[in-house]
Amino acid sequence: MNGVCVRFRGWLDMERLDGIGCLELDEKRAAQEDAILREQLERYNQRLRDFEDKQRTYQRTTQDEFEQMRRNGSGIGVGVTAGASGMWRR
């Protein structure tokens, strides 16, 4: 009971701290609060899907670049060849 979607009906005697009352559901306000919550959840879920898509794209791109470097032999390890003088060079 957060006071947003209920109404108090009754009376209170503030001097004697006595009274009778009940809480009634404010259906109109509850429907508005429910719609707001659903919109927030949808925005959150959309942001999460966008983030996951970006992560997937980044991982694919990184993996593709790694595979391309591996195939070309550049960027991984040190390429060593024998020169005219028979010395190892980089």
Backbone as CSV, one residue per row, in Angstrom:
resi,resn,N_x,N_y,N_z,CA_x,CA_y,CA_z,C_x,C_y,C_z
1,MET,0.853,-1.173,0.000,0.000,0.000,0.000,0.900,1.237,0.000
2,ASN,1.062,1.827,-1.173,1.930,2.982,-1.280,1.151,4.289,-1.357
3,GLY,-0.166,4.235,-1.322,-0.955,5.456,-1.313,-1.223,6.031,-2.680
4,VAL,-0.687,5.420,-3.713,-0.868,5.958,-5.056,-2.189,5.501,-5.645
5,CYS,-2.525,4.253,-5.461,-3.701,3.685,-6.109,-4.842,3.370,-5.155
6,VAL,-4.808,3.899,-3.940,-5.898,3.667,-2.990,-6.401,5.003,-2.453
7,ARG,-7.638,4.964,-2.020,-8.254,6.133,-1.370,-8.778,5.701,-0.018
8,PHE,-8.660,6.597,0.932,-9.202,6.348,2.258,-10.613,6.921,2.299
9,ARG,-11.561,6.098,2.717,-12.940,6.567,2.911,-13.296,6.335,4.374
10,GLY,-13.711,7.371,5.022,-14.098,7.238,6.421,-13.910,8.545,7.154
11,TRP,-13.885,8.469,8.467,-13.687,9.670,9.282,-12.726,9.356,10.409
12,LEU,-12.033,10.375,10.856,-11.110,10.260,11.979,-11.377,11.388,12.957
13,ASP,-11.380,11.056,14.230,-11.452,12.062,15.284,-10.016,12.270,15.765
14,MET,-9.439,13.394,15.382,-8.032,13.640,15.678,-7.777,13.860,17.174
15,GLU,-8.781,14.293,17.948,-8.592,14.491,19.382,-8.556,13.161,20.113
16,ARG,-9.438,12.271,19.721,-9.490,10.975,20.397,-8.689,9.903,19.662
17,LEU,-8.181,10.241,18.487,-7.485,9.281,17.636,-8.349,8.039,17.421
18,ASP,-9.570,8.318,16.997,-10.557,7.276,16.795,-11.214,7.513,15.440
19,GLY,-11.783,6.484,14.861,-12.491,6.654,13.606,-12.771,5.336,12.929
20,ILE,-13.423,5.460,11.804,-13.774,4.298,11.000,-13.440,4.642,9.557
21,GLY,-12.918,3.669,8.856,-12.586,3.921,7.465,-12.151,2.661,6.753
22,CYS,-11.935,2.814,5.479,-11.441,1.705,4.668,-10.647,2.276,3.498
23,LEU,-9.854,1.434,2.920,-9.087,1.798,1.743,-9.772,1.202,0.523
24,GLU,-9.955,2.030,-0.491,-10.568,1.562,-1.736,-9.570,1.718,-2.870
25,LEU,-9.565,0.745,-3.751,-8.678,0.790,-4.899,-9.175,1.840,-5.888
26,ASP,-8.274,2.723,-6.282,-8.577,3.718,-7.314,-8.209,3.077,-8.655
27,GLU,-9.187,2.461,-9.287,-8.930,1.678,-10.497,-8.378,2.530,-11.632
28,LYS,-8.857,3.750,-11.749,-8.370,4.637,-12.813,-6.881,4.930,-12.620
29,ARG,-6.510,5.291,-11.414,-5.107,5.595,-11.118,-4.236,4.331,-11.218
30,ALA,-4.792,3.188,-10.810,-4.045,1.933,-10.913,-3.763,1.604,-12.383
31,ALA,-4.714,1.843,-13.256,-4.510,1.592,-14.687,-3.429,2.526,-15.245
32,GLN,-3.427,3.788,-14.807,-2.396,4.735,-15.257,-1.015,4.287,-14.777
33,GLU,-0.910,3.900,-13.521,0.373,3.441,-12.972,0.842,2.172,-13.682
34,ASP,-0.081,1.274,-14.003,0.272,0.058,-14.713,0.806,0.376,-16.112
35,ALA,0.170,1.320,-16.806,0.631,1.712,-18.137,2.022,2.328,-18.075
36,ILE,2.273,3.165,-17.068,3.593,3.778,-16.900,4.646,2.700,-16.658
37,LEU,4.338,1.747,-15.793,5.279,0.663,-15.505,5.571,-0.161,-16.747
38,ARG,4.545,-0.478,-17.526,4.750,-1.265,-18.752,5.634,-0.511,-19.742
39,GLU,5.442,0.807,-19.871,6.280,1.610,-20.763,7.734,1.592,-20.304
40,GLN,7.952,1.726,-18.997,9.313,1.682,-18.468,9.965,0.335,-18.743
41,LEU,9.228,-0.743,-18.542,9.769,-2.078,-18.805,10.094,-2.263,-20.285
42,GLU,9.240,-1.750,-21.158,9.493,-1.875,-22.588,10.741,-1.090,-22.996
43,ARG,10.914,0.117,-22.448,12.119,0.906,-22.749,13.365,0.189,-22.236
44,TYR,13.279,-0.372,-21.044,14.411,-1.116,-20.479,14.760,-2.312,-21.359
45,ASN,13.752,-3.080,-21.743,13.990,-4.258,-22.580,14.556,-3.872,-23.939
46,GLN,14.097,-2.748,-24.513,14.626,-2.292,-25.801,16.100,-1.914,-25.665
47,ARG,16.437,-1.207,-24.596,17.843,-0.846,-24.373,18.705,-2.087,-24.192
48,LEU,18.188,-3.086,-23.503,18.919,-4.333,-23.303,19.131,-5.046,-24.642
49,ARG,18.089,-5.098,-25.486,18.235,-5.721,-26.808,19.257,-4.962,-27.656
50,ASP,19.222,-3.621,-27.616,20.189,-2.817,-28.365,21.610,-3.105,-27.903
51,PHE,21.809,-3.180,-26.595,23.128,-3.471,-26.048,23.613,-4.846,-26.497
52,GLU,22.734,-5.845,-26.422,23.118,-7.196,-26.831,23.461,-7.240,-28.312
53,ASP,22.715,-6.504,-29.150,23.022,-6.444,-30.578,24.389,-5.818,-30.820
54,LYS,24.696,-4.746,-30.098,26.002,-4.102,-30.237,27.112,-5.063,-29.825
55,GLN,26.897,-5.797,-28.729,27.897,-6.754,-28.262,28.126,-7.845,-29.300
56,ARG,27.036,-8.372,-29.874,27.161,-9.416,-30.881,27.922,-8.896,-32.099
57,THR,27.596,-7.686,-32.545,28.267,-7.088,-33.692,29.747,-6.894,-33.397
58,TYR,30.074,-6.386,-32.230,31.470,-6.167,-31.851,32.241,-7.491,-31.816
59,GLN,31.623,-8.511,-31.233,32.294,-9.807,-31.139,32.539,-10.400,-32.523
60,ARG,31.542,-10.282,-33.413,31.718,-10.802,-34.774,32.833,-10.056,-35.493
61,THR,32.820,-8.730,-35.387,33.836,-7.920,-36.050,35.219,-8.259,-35.535
62,THR,35.354,-8.348,-34.235,36.643,-8.678,-33.634,37.094,-10.066,-34.062
63,GLN,36.186,-11.014,-34.051,36.531,-12.372,-34.440,36.918,-12.421,-35.920
64,ASP,36.197,-11.703,-36.785,36.513,-11.666,-38.207,37.889,-11.056,-38.443
65,GLU,38.197,-9.966,-37.729,39.514,-9.340,-37.876,40.615,-10.288,-37.415
66,PHE,40.386,-10.995,-36.331,41.368,-11.953,-35.817,41.606,-13.058,-36.835
67,GLU,40.530,-13.593,-37.404,40.655,-14.654,-38.400,41.393,-14.153,-39.638
68,GLN,41.114,-12.941,-40.056,41.784,-12.380,-41.224,43.286,-12.213,-40.953
69,MET,43.652,-11.721,-39.777,45.066,-11.578,-39.437,45.736,-12.943,-39.372
70,ARG,45.028,-13.933,-38.850,45.597,-15.272,-38.740,45.843,-15.858,-40.127
71,ARG,44.887,-15.662,-41.045,45.044,-16.170,-42.404,46.187,-15.482,-43.132
72,ASN,46.329,-14.167,-42.933,47.372,-13.406,-43.610,48.729,-13.587,-42.947
73,GLY,48.763,-14.109,-41.758,50.006,-14.309,-41.050,50.569,-13.033,-40.459
74,SER,49.792,-11.971,-40.445,50.283,-10.713,-39.869,49.637,-10.486,-38.522
75,GLY,50.407,-9.878,-37.654,49.868,-9.491,-36.367,49.988,-10.548,-35.294
76,ILE,50.255,-11.789,-35.694,50.359,-12.844,-34.696,51.736,-13.470,-34.836
77,GLY,52.502,-13.529,-33.764,53.831,-14.114,-33.798,54.803,-13.213,-34.550
78,VAL,55.992,-13.736,-34.792,57.017,-12.985,-35.491,57.363,-13.750,-36.752
79,GLY,57.290,-13.090,-37.886,57.668,-13.716,-39.142,59.187,-13.735,-39.238
80,VAL,59.782,-14.915,-39.412,61.237,-15.043,-39.463,61.614,-15.621,-40.818
81,THR,62.565,-14.965,-41.487,63.036,-15.463,-42.782,64.556,-15.502,-42.779
82,ALA,65.139,-16.336,-43.633,66.603,-16.409,-43.756,67.018,-15.438,-44.847
83,GLY,67.992,-14.603,-44.557,68.447,-13.599,-45.515,69.553,-14.145,-46.401
84,ALA,70.088,-13.267,-47.248,71.166,-13.658,-48.174,72.408,-14.092,-47.413
85,SER,72.647,-13.499,-46.258,73.840,-13.853,-45.497,73.594,-15.044,-44.580
86,GLY,72.382,-15.590,-44.629,72.084,-16.735,-43.791,71.738,-16.347,-42.355
87,MET,71.632,-15.075,-42.064,71.298,-14.608,-40.721,69.776,-14.530,-40.565
88,TRP,69.329,-14.760,-39.380,67.894,-14.626,-39.107,67.556,-13.162,-38.969
89,ARG,66.458,-12.762,-39.599,65.986,-11.383,-39.449,64.503,-11.404,-39.107
90,ARG,64.117,-10.298,-38.625,62.698,-10.108,-38.333,62.050,-9.366,-39.446
